[in-house]
Protein backbone atom coordinates (compact mmCIF):
# COMPACT_ATOMS: atom_id res chain seq x y z
CA UNK A 1 0.00 0.00 0.00
CA UNK A 2 2.94 2.46 0.28
CA UNK A 3 2.85 3.07 -3.50
CA UNK A 4 -0.86 3.91 -3.34
CA UNK A 5 -0.39 6.15 -0.29
CA UNK A 6 2.42 8.10 -1.94
CA UNK A 7 0.24 8.72 -5.02
CA UNK A 8 -2.61 9.95 -2.82
CA UNK A 9 -0.31 12.20 -0.77
CA UNK A 10 1.27 13.64 -3.93
CA UNK A 11 -2.18 14.88 -4.91
CA UNK A 12 -2.58 16.74 -1.63
CA UNK A 13 -4.84 14.32 0.22
CA UNK A 14 -3.67 14.02 3.81
CA UNK A 15 -6.78 13.29 5.91
CA UNK A 16 -9.50 10.81 4.85
CA UNK A 17 -13.06 12.05 4.45
CA UNK A 18 -15.74 10.49 6.69
CA UNK A 19 -16.85 8.01 3.98
CA UNK A 20 -13.22 6.98 3.44
CA UNK A 21 -12.52 6.62 7.16
CA UNK A 22 -15.56 4.35 7.53
CA UNK A 23 -15.10 2.17 4.46
CA UNK A 24 -11.37 1.78 3.80
CA UNK A 25 -10.57 -0.32 6.92
CA UNK A 26 -13.47 -2.71 6.26
CA UNK A 27 -12.57 -3.11 2.58
CA UNK A 28 -8.92 -3.74 3.45
CA UNK A 29 -10.17 -6.63 5.59
CA UNK A 30 -12.07 -7.97 2.57
CA UNK A 31 -15.51 -7.19 3.95
CA UNK A 32 -18.42 -6.09 1.76
CA UNK A 33 -19.53 -2.49 2.09
CA UNK A 34 -22.42 -0.33 1.03
CA UNK A 35 -21.75 3.38 1.33
CA UNK A 36 -23.65 6.51 0.50
CA UNK A 37 -22.37 10.08 0.55
CA UNK A 38 -22.85 13.35 -1.28
CA UNK A 39 -20.99 14.31 -4.44
CA UNK A 40 -17.42 15.41 -3.85
CA UNK A 41 -16.86 13.47 -0.62
CA UNK A 42 -14.33 10.99 -1.98
CA UNK A 43 -16.49 7.94 -2.59
CA UNK A 44 -14.34 6.73 -5.50
CA UNK A 45 -11.19 6.85 -3.39
CA UNK A 46 -13.09 5.12 -0.58
CA UNK A 47 -13.39 1.94 -2.66
CA UNK A 48 -10.55 2.35 -5.17
CA UNK A 49 -7.71 2.72 -2.67
CA UNK A 50 -8.31 -0.55 -0.80
CA UNK A 51 -9.00 -2.42 -4.04
CA UNK A 52 -5.73 -1.18 -5.53
CA UNK A 53 -3.85 -2.27 -2.44
CA UNK A 54 -5.21 -5.81 -2.79
CA UNK A 55 -4.35 -6.29 -6.48
CA UNK A 56 -1.91 -8.96 -7.57
CA UNK A 57 -0.13 -7.01 -10.28
CA UNK A 58 1.61 -10.09 -11.65
CA UNK A 59 -1.80 -11.53 -12.57
CA UNK A 60 -2.65 -10.10 -15.98
CA UNK A 61 -6.41 -10.59 -15.73
CA UNK A 62 -9.41 -8.67 -14.38
CA UNK A 63 -9.52 -8.61 -10.60
CA UNK A 64 -11.75 -5.56 -10.10
CA UNK A 65 -14.95 -4.84 -12.01
CA UNK A 66 -16.70 -1.50 -11.52
CA UNK A 67 -20.03 -0.74 -13.20
CA UNK A 68 -20.98 2.89 -13.69
CA UNK A 69 -24.35 4.11 -14.98
CA UNK A 70 -22.90 6.53 -17.55
CA UNK A 71 -19.91 6.74 -19.88
CA UNK A 72 -18.76 9.96 -18.21
CA UNK A 73 -18.77 8.41 -14.73
CA UNK A 74 -17.03 5.26 -16.01
CA UNK A 75 -14.27 7.38 -17.54
CA UNK A 76 -13.97 9.42 -14.34
CA UNK A 77 -13.72 6.30 -12.14
CA UNK A 78 -11.15 4.70 -14.47
CA UNK A 79 -9.08 7.90 -14.43
CA UNK A 80 -9.19 7.88 -10.62
CA UNK A 81 -7.97 4.28 -10.48
CA UNK A 82 -5.10 5.22 -12.82
CA UNK A 83 -4.27 8.31 -10.79
CA UNK A 84 -4.31 6.52 -7.43
CA UNK A 85 -2.36 3.60 -8.89
CA UNK A 86 0.20 5.69 -10.78
CA UNK A 87 3.06 4.20 -8.72
CA UNK A 88 1.93 0.59 -9.14
CA UNK A 89 4.22 -0.97 -11.73
CA UNK A 90 2.25 -2.99 -14.25
CA UNK A 91 -1.20 -1.62 -13.39
CA UNK A 92 -3.55 -1.68 -16.38
CA UNK A 93 -7.00 -0.05 -16.20
CA UNK A 94 -9.55 -0.68 -18.97
CA UNK A 95 -12.58 1.48 -19.67
CA UNK A 96 -15.42 -0.27 -21.52
CA UNK A 97 -18.21 2.07 -22.56
CA UNK A 98 -20.00 3.41 -25.60
CA UNK A 99 -18.54 6.14 -27.76
CA UNK A 100 -15.08 4.57 -27.86
CA UNK A 101 -13.38 2.32 -30.40
CA UNK A 102 -14.40 -1.26 -29.56
CA UNK A 103 -11.08 -2.82 -30.67
CA UNK A 104 -9.16 -0.41 -28.46
CA UNK A 105 -11.29 -1.35 -25.46
CA UNK A 106 -10.91 -5.06 -26.19
CA UNK A 107 -7.16 -4.51 -26.55
CA UNK A 108 -6.97 -3.24 -22.97
CA UNK A 109 -8.53 -6.50 -21.80
CA UNK A 110 -6.11 -8.52 -23.91
CA UNK A 111 -3.17 -6.59 -22.41
CA UNK A 112 -4.25 -7.94 -19.05
CA UNK A 113 -6.14 -5.14 -17.35
CA UNK A 114 -6.53 -5.85 -13.64
CA UNK A 115 -9.17 -3.11 -13.24
CA UNK A 116 -12.13 -2.94 -15.62
CA UNK A 117 -14.58 -0.03 -15.43
CA UNK A 118 -17.56 0.30 -17.71
CA UNK A 119 -21.23 0.72 -18.37
CA UNK A 120 -23.54 -2.28 -17.93
CA UNK A 121 -24.50 -2.80 -21.60
CA UNK A 122 -20.96 -2.55 -22.96
CA UNK A 123 -19.54 -4.68 -20.15
CA UNK A 124 -22.05 -7.44 -20.81
CA UNK A 125 -21.59 -7.43 -24.61
CA UNK A 126 -17.80 -7.34 -24.25
CA UNK A 127 -17.78 -10.29 -21.85
CA UNK A 128 -19.99 -12.23 -24.26
CA UNK A 129 -17.57 -11.48 -27.14
CA UNK A 130 -14.56 -12.49 -25.04
CA UNK A 131 -16.26 -15.69 -23.88
CA UNK A 132 -17.28 -16.55 -27.46
CA UNK A 133 -13.74 -16.13 -28.75
CA UNK A 134 -12.42 -18.28 -25.91
CA UNK A 135 -14.96 -20.99 -26.70
CA UNK A 136 -14.03 -20.87 -30.39
CA UNK A 137 -10.36 -21.35 -29.55
CA UNK A 138 -11.18 -24.46 -27.51
CA UNK A 139 -12.75 -26.27 -30.47
Residue frames as qw, qx, qy, qz and C-alpha x, y, z in Angstrom:
[[0.000, 0.882, 0.472, 0.000, 0.00, 0.00, 0.00],
 [0.376, -0.587, 0.056, 0.715, 2.94, 2.46, 0.28],
 [0.250, 0.090, 0.550, 0.792, 2.85, 3.07, -3.50],
 [0.095, -0.693, -0.630, -0.336, -0.86, 3.91, -3.34],
 [0.374, -0.795, -0.306, 0.367, -0.39, 6.15, -0.29],
 [0.380, -0.358, 0.218, 0.825, 2.42, 8.10, -1.94],
 [0.113, 0.356, 0.607, 0.702, 0.24, 8.72, -5.02],
 [0.251, -0.790, -0.551, -0.095, -2.61, 9.95, -2.82],
 [0.440, -0.693, -0.123, 0.557, -0.31, 12.20, -0.77],
 [0.371, -0.074, 0.376, 0.846, 1.27, 13.64, -3.93],
 [0.031, -0.547, -0.572, -0.610, -2.18, 14.88, -4.91],
 [0.104, -0.395, 0.224, -0.885, -2.58, 16.74, -1.63],
 [0.751, -0.435, -0.311, -0.387, -4.84, 14.32, 0.22],
 [0.169, 0.417, -0.722, 0.526, -3.67, 14.02, 3.81],
 [0.333, 0.004, 0.711, -0.620, -6.78, 13.29, 5.91],
 [0.026, -0.262, -0.905, -0.334, -9.50, 10.81, 4.85],
 [0.426, -0.259, -0.141, -0.855, -13.06, 12.05, 4.45],
 [0.598, -0.172, 0.553, -0.554, -15.74, 10.49, 6.69],
 [0.917, 0.254, -0.025, -0.307, -16.85, 8.01, 3.98],
 [0.603, 0.522, -0.579, 0.165, -13.22, 6.98, 3.44],
 [0.126, -0.445, 0.719, -0.518, -12.52, 6.62, 7.16],
 [0.739, -0.053, 0.430, -0.516, -15.56, 4.35, 7.53],
 [0.913, 0.339, 0.001, -0.229, -15.10, 2.17, 4.46],
 [0.442, 0.672, -0.591, 0.060, -11.37, 1.78, 3.80],
 [0.254, -0.425, 0.817, -0.297, -10.57, -0.32, 6.92],
 [0.775, 0.128, 0.505, -0.359, -13.47, -2.71, 6.26],
 [0.780, 0.591, -0.125, -0.166, -12.57, -3.11, 2.58],
 [0.191, 0.668, -0.710, 0.116, -8.92, -3.74, 3.45],
 [0.462, -0.213, 0.800, -0.318, -10.17, -6.63, 5.59],
 [0.085, -0.011, -0.896, -0.436, -12.07, -7.97, 2.57],
 [0.207, 0.454, 0.745, -0.444, -15.51, -7.19, 3.95],
 [0.150, 0.574, 0.605, 0.531, -18.42, -6.09, 1.76],
 [0.094, -0.379, -0.296, 0.872, -19.53, -2.49, 2.09],
 [0.143, 0.716, 0.564, 0.386, -22.42, -0.33, 1.03],
 [0.292, -0.387, -0.207, 0.850, -21.75, 3.38, 1.33],
 [0.177, 0.796, 0.476, 0.330, -23.65, 6.51, 0.50],
 [0.339, -0.548, -0.111, 0.756, -22.37, 10.08, 0.55],
 [0.329, 0.874, 0.149, -0.325, -22.85, 13.35, -1.28],
 [0.713, 0.614, 0.026, 0.337, -20.99, 14.31, -4.44],
 [0.250, 0.790, -0.313, 0.463, -17.42, 15.41, -3.85],
 [0.650, -0.657, 0.284, -0.254, -16.86, 13.47, -0.62],
 [0.014, 0.594, -0.804, -0.038, -14.33, 10.99, -1.98],
 [0.886, 0.012, 0.321, -0.334, -16.49, 7.94, -2.59],
 [0.817, 0.501, -0.285, -0.001, -14.34, 6.73, -5.50],
 [0.211, 0.589, -0.681, 0.379, -11.19, 6.85, -3.39],
 [0.618, -0.342, 0.497, -0.504, -13.09, 5.12, -0.58],
 [0.945, 0.078, 0.289, -0.131, -13.39, 1.94, -2.66],
 [0.708, 0.652, -0.248, 0.111, -10.55, 2.35, -5.17],
 [0.019, -0.748, 0.602, -0.279, -7.71, 2.72, -2.67],
 [0.642, -0.316, 0.664, -0.219, -8.31, -0.55, -0.80],
 [0.902, 0.367, 0.210, -0.088, -9.00, -2.42, -4.04],
 [0.496, 0.772, -0.374, 0.137, -5.73, -1.18, -5.53],
 [0.228, -0.649, 0.675, -0.266, -3.85, -2.27, -2.44],
 [0.765, -0.095, 0.600, -0.213, -5.21, -5.81, -2.79],
 [0.755, 0.589, -0.176, -0.228, -4.35, -6.29, -6.48],
 [0.763, -0.252, 0.485, 0.344, -1.91, -8.96, -7.57],
 [0.282, 0.799, -0.232, -0.478, -0.13, -7.01, -10.28],
 [0.141, -0.356, 0.862, 0.333, 1.61, -10.09, -11.65],
 [0.406, 0.402, 0.820, -0.038, -1.80, -11.53, -12.57],
 [0.066, 0.181, -0.379, -0.905, -2.65, -10.10, -15.98],
 [0.186, -0.427, -0.823, -0.326, -6.41, -10.59, -15.73],
 [0.323, -0.591, -0.110, -0.731, -9.41, -8.67, -14.38],
 [0.376, -0.155, -0.768, 0.494, -9.52, -8.61, -10.60],
 [0.081, 0.439, 0.421, -0.790, -11.75, -5.56, -10.10],
 [0.077, 0.450, 0.682, 0.572, -14.95, -4.84, -12.01],
 [0.044, 0.413, 0.372, -0.830, -16.70, -1.50, -11.52],
 [0.169, 0.572, 0.693, 0.405, -20.03, -0.74, -13.20],
 [0.024, -0.328, -0.166, 0.930, -20.98, 2.89, -13.69],
 [0.430, 0.613, 0.609, -0.261, -24.35, 4.11, -14.98],
 [0.434, 0.886, 0.039, -0.157, -22.90, 6.53, -17.55],
 [0.787, 0.417, -0.066, 0.449, -19.91, 6.74, -19.88],
 [0.075, 0.807, -0.235, 0.537, -18.76, 9.96, -18.21],
 [0.653, -0.630, 0.318, -0.274, -18.77, 8.41, -14.73],
 [0.978, 0.014, 0.108, 0.179, -17.03, 5.26, -16.01],
 [0.593, 0.597, -0.140, 0.522, -14.27, 7.38, -17.54],
 [0.218, -0.793, 0.279, -0.495, -13.97, 9.42, -14.34],
 [0.853, -0.439, 0.251, -0.126, -13.72, 6.30, -12.14],
 [0.916, 0.229, 0.029, 0.327, -11.15, 4.70, -14.47],
 [0.328, 0.737, -0.214, 0.551, -9.08, 7.90, -14.43],
 [0.502, -0.722, 0.298, -0.372, -9.19, 7.88, -10.62],
 [0.965, -0.179, 0.166, 0.092, -7.97, 4.28, -10.48],
 [0.739, 0.468, -0.057, 0.482, -5.10, 5.22, -12.82],
 [0.010, 0.808, -0.228, 0.543, -4.27, 8.31, -10.79],
 [0.682, -0.610, 0.302, -0.269, -4.31, 6.52, -7.43],
 [0.943, -0.097, 0.279, 0.154, -2.36, 3.60, -8.89],
 [0.452, 0.862, -0.227, 0.025, 0.20, 5.69, -10.78],
 [0.104, -0.703, 0.694, -0.118, 3.06, 4.20, -8.72],
 [0.812, -0.076, 0.558, -0.153, 1.93, 0.59, -9.14],
 [0.057, 0.478, -0.729, -0.486, 4.22, -0.97, -11.73],
 [0.015, -0.053, -0.957, -0.286, 2.25, -2.99, -14.25],
 [0.304, 0.466, 0.619, -0.554, -1.20, -1.62, -13.39],
 [0.029, -0.126, -0.647, -0.751, -3.55, -1.68, -16.38],
 [0.312, 0.421, 0.548, -0.652, -7.00, -0.05, -16.20],
 [0.087, 0.229, 0.753, 0.611, -9.55, -0.68, -18.97],
 [0.350, 0.333, 0.298, -0.823, -12.58, 1.48, -19.67],
 [0.096, 0.229, 0.887, 0.390, -15.42, -0.27, -21.52],
 [0.234, 0.607, 0.484, -0.585, -18.21, 2.07, -22.56],
 [0.525, 0.687, 0.470, 0.177, -20.00, 3.41, -25.60],
 [0.161, 0.985, -0.033, -0.050, -18.54, 6.14, -27.76],
 [0.272, -0.700, 0.621, 0.223, -15.08, 4.57, -27.86],
 [0.553, 0.434, -0.649, -0.290, -13.38, 2.32, -30.40],
 [0.936, -0.229, 0.049, -0.265, -14.40, -1.26, -29.56],
 [0.868, 0.273, -0.300, 0.287, -11.08, -2.82, -30.67],
 [0.168, 0.591, -0.445, 0.651, -9.16, -0.41, -28.46],
 [0.625, -0.463, 0.298, -0.554, -11.29, -1.35, -25.46],
 [0.996, -0.016, -0.050, -0.074, -10.91, -5.06, -26.19],
 [0.627, 0.513, -0.404, 0.426, -7.16, -4.51, -26.55],
 [0.213, -0.613, 0.474, -0.596, -6.97, -3.24, -22.97],
 [0.887, -0.250, 0.228, -0.314, -8.53, -6.50, -21.80],
 [0.933, 0.288, -0.155, 0.152, -6.11, -8.52, -23.91],
 [0.320, 0.643, -0.463, 0.519, -3.17, -6.59, -22.41],
 [0.572, -0.191, -0.718, 0.347, -4.25, -7.94, -19.05],
 [0.210, -0.550, 0.099, -0.802, -6.14, -5.14, -17.35],
 [0.258, -0.136, -0.844, 0.451, -6.53, -5.85, -13.64],
 [0.165, 0.459, 0.470, -0.735, -9.17, -3.11, -13.24],
 [0.066, 0.337, 0.708, 0.617, -12.13, -2.94, -15.62],
 [0.148, 0.450, 0.414, -0.778, -14.58, -0.03, -15.43],
 [0.033, -0.108, -0.663, -0.740, -17.56, 0.30, -17.71],
 [0.553, 0.012, 0.077, -0.829, -21.23, 0.72, -18.37],
 [0.669, -0.017, 0.682, -0.294, -23.54, -2.28, -17.93],
 [0.810, 0.523, 0.126, -0.232, -24.50, -2.80, -21.60],
 [0.470, 0.730, -0.496, 0.011, -20.96, -2.55, -22.96],
 [0.286, -0.479, 0.798, -0.229, -19.54, -4.68, -20.15],
 [0.763, 0.093, 0.580, -0.268, -22.05, -7.44, -20.81],
 [0.783, 0.609, -0.014, -0.127, -21.59, -7.43, -24.61],
 [0.224, 0.745, -0.623, 0.080, -17.80, -7.34, -24.25],
 [0.463, -0.337, 0.788, -0.227, -17.78, -10.29, -21.85],
 [0.843, 0.320, 0.370, -0.225, -19.99, -12.23, -24.26],
 [0.612, 0.738, -0.280, -0.043, -17.57, -11.48, -27.14],
 [0.039, -0.645, 0.744, -0.170, -14.56, -12.49, -25.04],
 [0.654, -0.114, 0.698, -0.269, -16.26, -15.69, -23.88],
 [0.829, 0.499, 0.145, -0.206, -17.28, -16.55, -27.46],
 [0.467, 0.737, -0.488, 0.027, -13.74, -16.13, -28.75],
 [0.285, -0.479, 0.796, -0.237, -12.42, -18.28, -25.91],
 [0.789, 0.129, 0.532, -0.277, -14.96, -20.99, -26.70],
 [0.740, 0.648, -0.112, -0.142, -14.03, -20.87, -30.39],
 [0.210, 0.707, -0.668, 0.101, -10.36, -21.35, -29.55],
 [0.540, -0.291, 0.739, -0.279, -11.18, -24.46, -27.51],
 [0.866, 0.333, 0.217, -0.303, -12.75, -26.27, -30.47]]
